Amino acid sequence: MFIKILGAGAGGGFPQWNCNCANCRAVREGKPGFSPRTQSSLAVSADGVTFALLNASPDLRQQIAQSPQLSPGPGDGLRASPIKSVVLTNGDVDHVAGLLNLREAQAFSIYSSGRILNVLAGNRIFDILVPELVTRVEFPFDEAVPLQGAGVDLGLAVRAFPVHGKIALWLEDKSAADLGTRIGDTLGVEIIETATGKSCFYIPGCAEIDDALKARLKGASLVFFDGTLFHENEMIEQGLLGKTGSRMGHVNMSGENGSMAAFENLDVARKIYVHINNSNPTLDASSKERRIVNAAGWEIGEDGMEVTL
């Protein structure tokens, strides 16, 4: 199984278009140790020919242009794409807006929870993906569902499961409990290569790592995990946004309830942070925070990083 990080950044990417924080200034200036990142997405393939996208970021057109594997080949005809399916883990703008880049009468399938598919159905802009060509498939939780699209079996299956999270920002209901968040608003997925049984996990958004999630991930070969913030108050302390990590629906890297501590005894062979916010000090390769996460066995995801299982 081949996995490529198309975008390792959180919403807005890195640098964010309107952000003048120290990190964004440094990456614009080309300072050593700072690498730009587009918004959160992976591409996965069992055969190197057909691909599934895990989330469709607003930067998808750029990501496809930078990934030869995702462009039509010389013998593919006038209209073709290796992208046969898209798996959505939530309804955030940074995970669904890229679907609009796939609108030119191309057949593929969209997989997600009923909650997230209802978000697409309730917003007519997504009708540009005509149902005669673009099939929408609801995941039953905790069942391995074979991925198909455009009449092709990708040789991959996905087991989707709900994780603690928050309803997408643009769907928040401030008058409702938990802002209207319900089960199915945030998913984790296990991607399985059907021929070998090898698998990895992709969880780019998660608000809490409970015992059930720890049990699921224990002994995993590879986990791509939510790396939005290093600590709870970094957005507030930097004067960027008056919200904590918890309010944003993301578990932090550090702290006694953070992801580094939660993963400490899970024996995960390889751990890669993705969905990294522009405020996160680990984006500086020379920072003490980067040394801390590396010492805990974590890698900081970068655009273009490739992994083979």
C-alpha positions in Angstrom: 0.0 0.0 0.0 1.3 3.4 -1.1 0.4 6.5 0.9 1.2 10.1 0.0 0.6 13.2 2.2 -0.9 15.7 -0.2 -1.4 18.3 2.5 -0.1 18.3 6.1 -1.5 21.7 7.1 -4.7 22.5 9.0 -7.3 24.9 7.7 -5.7 27.9 5.9 -2.5 26.0 5.2 1.0 27.2 5.9 1.5 30.1 5.5 -2.1 31.1 5.9 -3.0 33.8 3.4 -3.8 36.5 6.0 -1.6 35.4 8.9 1.4 37.4 9.9 2.4 35.2 12.9 6.1 34.4 13.4 5.8 31.0 11.8 4.0 32.4 8.7 6.6 35.2 8.3 9.4 32.7 8.6 8.1 30.4 5.9 7.3 33.3 3.5 10.9 34.5 4.0 12.3 31.0 3.3 14.0 30.7 6.6 15.8 27.3 7.2 13.7 24.7 9.0 10.3 26.0 7.7 8.4 24.2 4.9 5.1 25.4 3.4 2.1 23.0 3.7 -1.2 22.8 1.9 -4.4 21.8 3.6 -5.1 18.3 5.0 -5.4 15.3 2.6 -3.8 12.0 1.8 -3.8 9.8 -1.3 -3.7 6.0 -1.0 -3.2 3.3 -3.6 -2.9 -0.5 -3.6 -1.6 -0.8 -7.1 0.0 2.6 -7.9 -2.6 3.1 -10.7 -5.9 3.8 -9.0 -6.2 6.1 -5.9 -8.5 7.0 -3.1 -8.3 10.5 -1.5 -8.7 10.8 2.2 -10.4 14.2 2.4 -10.5 16.8 -0.4 -8.9 20.0 0.7 -9.4 23.4 -0.9 -5.9 23.0 -2.3 -6.7 19.8 -4.2 -6.1 21.2 -7.6 -2.6 22.3 -6.6 -2.0 19.0 -4.9 -2.9 17.1 -8.0 -0.7 19.3 -10.1 2.2 18.5 -7.8 1.6 14.7 -7.8 2.2 13.0 -11.2 0.5 9.9 -9.8 -2.8 11.7 -9.7 -2.8 13.1 -13.3 -4.1 11.3 -16.4 -1.5 9.1 -18.2 -0.6 9.3 -21.9 -2.9 6.4 -22.8 -5.9 7.5 -20.7 -7.9 9.4 -23.3 -9.2 12.9 -23.3 -11.0 12.7 -19.9 -9.5 10.5 -17.2 -8.3 10.4 -13.6 -6.6 7.9 -11.3 -8.8 9.3 -8.5 -11.6 6.8 -8.1 -12.9 7.6 -4.6 -12.9 10.2 -1.9 -13.3 9.4 1.8 -14.4 12.3 4.0 -13.7 12.3 7.8 -15.7 15.4 8.6 -17.6 18.3 7.1 -14.9 21.0 7.7 -14.2 23.3 4.8 -10.6 22.2 4.7 -11.8 18.6 4.1 -14.8 19.0 1.7 -14.3 22.2 -0.3 -11.8 20.4 -2.6 -14.7 18.3 -4.0 -15.6 21.3 -6.2 -12.2 20.8 -8.0 -13.5 17.4 -9.1 -16.6 18.7 -10.9 -15.7 18.3 -14.6 -18.1 15.3 -15.3 -15.7 12.8 -13.9 -16.9 9.5 -12.3 -15.8 8.7 -8.8 -17.4 7.7 -5.4 -17.7 9.7 -2.2 -17.7 7.7 1.1 -18.5 9.1 4.5 -21.0 8.9 7.5 -24.6 9.7 7.0 -24.1 12.9 8.9 -21.5 14.2 6.6 -23.3 13.0 3.4 -26.3 14.9 4.6 -24.2 18.1 4.9 -23.3 17.7 1.2 -26.9 16.9 0.3 -28.1 20.0 2.1 -25.8 22.4 0.3 -26.7 22.7 -3.4 -23.2 23.8 -4.5 -22.2 20.1 -4.2 -24.9 19.2 -6.8 -22.2 20.1 -9.3 -21.1 16.5 -8.7 -23.9 14.9 -10.6 -25.3 11.7 -9.1 -25.2 9.9 -12.4 -21.4 10.0 -12.2 -20.6 10.6 -8.5 -21.9 7.9 -6.2 -22.3 8.7 -2.5 -21.9 5.8 -0.1 -22.7 5.8 3.6 -20.2 4.0 5.8 -21.7 1.6 8.4 -19.5 2.0 11.4 -16.9 -0.7 12.2 -17.4 -2.6 9.0 -14.7 -3.0 6.3 -16.2 -1.5 3.2 -14.4 -2.1 -0.2 -13.6 1.1 -2.0 -14.9 1.3 -5.6 -15.3 4.1 -8.1 -15.9 4.5 -11.8 -16.5 0.8 -12.0 -13.1 -0.1 -10.5 -12.3 -2.0 -7.3 -9.4 -0.2 -5.7 -8.1 -3.2 -3.8 -8.6 -1.2 -0.6 -11.2 -1.3 2.1 -12.0 1.3 4.8 -13.3 0.7 8.3 -14.8 3.9 9.6 -15.5 4.7 13.3 -16.7 7.7 15.2 -14.2 9.7 17.3 -14.7 12.5 19.7 -14.8 15.8 17.8 -16.8 18.8 16.9 -19.3 19.7 14.2 -17.8 21.7 11.4 -17.4 25.4 12.3 -19.7 26.6 9.6 -22.5 24.2 10.9 -22.2 25.1 14.6 -25.5 25.8 16.4 -24.6 28.0 19.3 -28.0 27.4 20.9 -27.6 23.6 21.0 -25.7 21.4 23.4 -22.1 20.8 22.2 -22.9 23.2 19.4 -25.0 20.6 17.7 -22.3 18.0 17.5 -23.5 14.4 17.1 -22.0 11.0 16.5 -20.7 10.7 12.9 -19.6 14.4 12.6 -16.0 13.3 13.1 -14.6 10.0 11.8 -11.4 8.0 12.1 -10.7 5.5 9.3 -8.6 2.4 9.0 -7.4 1.8 5.5 -6.9 -1.8 4.6 -5.0 -3.3 1.6 -7.4 -6.2 0.9 -4.7 -8.5 -0.7 -2.4 -8.4 2.2 -4.5 -7.2 5.2 -1.9 -4.5 5.9 -3.5 -1.4 7.3 -3.0 2.1 8.6 -5.1 4.7 10.4 -6.0 8.3 9.5 -7.5 10.5 12.2 -6.9 14.2 11.2 -9.4 15.5 13.7 -9.9 14.2 17.3 -10.9 16.0 20.5 -10.2 13.2 23.0 -8.3 9.9 22.9 -10.5 7.6 25.0 -9.9 4.0 26.1 -11.8 2.6 23.1 -9.6 4.5 20.6 -6.4 3.5 22.5 -7.5 -0.2 22.2 -8.2 0.2 18.5 -4.8 1.8 17.7 -2.7 -0.4 20.0 0.0 -2.1 18.0 -0.8 -0.4 14.7 1.8 -0.2 12.0 1.1 3.4 11.1 -1.1 6.2 12.3 -1.6 9.7 10.8 -3.0 11.7 13.6 -4.4 15.2 14.5 -1.5 17.6 15.1 -3.4 20.8 15.0 -1.9 22.5 18.2 1.1 21.8 20.4 -0.6 23.1 23.5 -4.1 24.2 24.6 -3.7 27.9 24.6 -1.2 28.6 21.8 -3.7 30.4 19.6 -4.7 32.7 22.5 -1.2 33.3 23.6 -0.1 34.3 20.1 -3.1 36.7 19.8 -4.4 34.8 16.7 -7.8 33.4 18.0 -9.6 33.5 21.3 -10.2 29.7 21.3 -8.5 26.8 23.0 -7.6 23.6 21.3 -10.5 21.9 23.1 -13.0 24.6 21.9 -11.7 23.9 18.4 -12.4 20.2 18.7 -8.7 19.1 18.7 -6.6 17.2 21.2 -3.3 18.9 21.7 0.1 17.2 21.2 1.4 18.1 24.7 0.0 17.8 28.2 -1.2 14.9 30.4 -4.3 14.5 28.2 -2.4 15.2 24.9 -1.7 12.8 22.1 2.0 12.2 23.0 1.0 11.0 26.4 -1.9 8.9 25.2 0.2 7.1 22.6 3.1 6.5 24.9 2.2 2.8 25.6 0.3 1.9 22.5 3.3 0.4 20.6 2.4 2.1 17.3 5.3 1.4 14.9 5.1 4.8 13.1 3.3 8.0 14.2 2.9 11.0 11.9 1.2 14.3 12.8 -0.9 15.9 10.1 -3.5 18.7 10.0 -0.9 21.0 11.7 -2.0 24.6 12.4 0.2 27.5 11.3 0.6 28.5 15.0 2.2 25.2 16.0 5.8 25.6 17.1 6.7 22.2 15.8 6.6 23.7 12.3 10.0 25.1 13.1 12.4 22.1 12.6 14.9 23.6 15.1 12.4 24.3 17.9 12.5 22.6 21.3 8.9 21.5 20.6 10.0 19.6 17.5 12.7 17.9 19.6 10.1 17.0 22.1 7.8 15.3 19.6 10.6 13.6 17.8 11.9 12.2 21.1 8.4 10.8 21.8 8.7 8.9 18.5 6.5 11.2 16.3 7.2 12.7 12.9 5.9 16.0 11.7 4.1 15.4 8.4 5.2 17.3 5.3 3.6 17.8 1.9 4.8 15.1 -0.5 5.9 12.7 2.2 5.5 9.1 0.9 5.1 5.9 2.9 4.9 2.3 1.7 3.4 -0.5 3.8 
